[in-house]
Amino acid sequence: MRTRALTIFFLMLAFNCATAQDFRTLYGKVTDSEYNDPMYLASVTLAGSNISIVTNSDGVFSLKIPVDTKEEAVVRISYMGYD
């Protein structure tokens, strides 16, 4: 039984290592340009990909970007109903 548990543990560890990717993390805060208020639930997307996240109630986000992404990557920010 112990051997089986160790085998399962090592298989899970190997799977996690095989599927892990290296990421860089972009941190930021989205604010209103007029009043400097945080923008809650603004969408932050890495252009040309499906990597996206929304800001928290303080307008803060952390976006994980794969290491193989170009250095001059573009981030797009959108907010529904905002002029």
Residue pairs with C-beta under 8 A, 6 or more apart in sequence:
21 66
21 67
22 66
22 67
23 64
23 65
23 66
23 67
24 64
24 65
24 66
24 67
24 69
25 62
25 63
25 64
25 65
26 62
26 63
26 65
26 75
27 60
27 61
27 62
28 44
28 60
28 61
28 63
29 38
29 55
29 58
29 59
29 60
29 61
30 38
30 39
30 42
30 44
30 55
30 59
30 61
30 77
30 79
31 37
31 38
31 39
31 59
32 38
32 39
37 59
38 55
38 57
38 58
38 59
38 60
39 55
39 59
39 79
39 82
40 55
40 56
40 57
40 58
40 59
41 54
41 55
41 79
42 54
42 55
42 59
42 61
42 77
42 78
42 79
43 52
43 53
43 54
43 77
43 78
43 79
44 52
44 53
44 54
44 55
44 61
44 63
44 75
44 76
44 77
45 51
45 52
45 75
45 76
45 77
45 78
46 52
46 63
46 65
46 69
46 73
46 74
46 75
46 76
47 73
47 74
47 75
47 76
48 74
49 69
51 63
51 64
51 65
51 66
52 63
53 61
53 62
53 63
54 61
55 61
63 75
65 73
